[in-house]
């Protein structure tokens, strides 16, 4: 089972639905292996999902943090996230 599949399993175990956007966000973190901002995620997703909003990205990032899938930190006043 890949890291993304494990993370999706955690989401499902907590009652969250699978979505392509969630899988793509998780894949970005696994592939990048560094701290990223919501803006970074938005730039990487907007080609595949041109209408994705920052709201959607933040909501998913904070869900992933609550479920211990992502780590969160703050640098220079900006929230940053990393696959945990």
ZIWOSUL-V640853 format. One record per residue. SS is DSSP state (a for helix, b for strand, c for the rest). PHI is phi in whole degrees, -180 to 180 (* if undefined). OMEGA is omega in whole degrees, -180 to 180 (NA if undefined). Layout:
# ZIWOSUL-V640853
ss;phi;omega
SS;PHI;OMEGA
SS;PHI;OMEGA
This chain:
# ZIWOSUL-V640853
ss;phi;omega
c;*;-180
c;-75;178
a;-61;179
a;-67;179
a;-62;178
a;-64;180
a;-64;178
a;-65;177
a;-63;177
a;-61;178
a;-58;-179
a;-61;179
a;-61;-180
c;-103;173
c;87;179
c;-92;-180
c;-82;172
c;-75;171
c;-138;177
a;-60;-179
a;-63;179
a;-62;179
a;-63;180
a;-65;178
a;-60;180
a;-63;179
a;-61;178
a;-60;-179
a;-64;180
a;-65;-177
a;-73;-178
a;-80;180
c;50;177
c;-158;176
c;-72;180
b;-132;176
c;-96;175
a;-61;178
a;-64;177
a;-58;-179
a;-63;-180
a;-59;180
a;-62;-178
a;-77;-177
a;-96;-169
c;-66;177
c;-70;-179
c;-78;-179
c;-126;-173
c;-61;-178
c;-100;-178
c;-65;-177
c;-102;174
a;-61;178
a;-57;179
a;-62;-179
a;-65;-180
a;-61;-180
a;-58;179
a;-69;179
a;-60;-179
a;-70;173
a;-63;180
a;-64;178
a;-67;179
a;-57;-178
c;-92;180
c;61;175
c;-87;177
b;-118;171
b;-97;179
b;-126;174
b;-145;178
b;-130;180
b;-135;-179
c;53;177
c;78;-179
b;-117;179
b;-71;179
b;-131;-174
b;-131;-179
b;-150;177
b;-63;-172
c;-104;NA
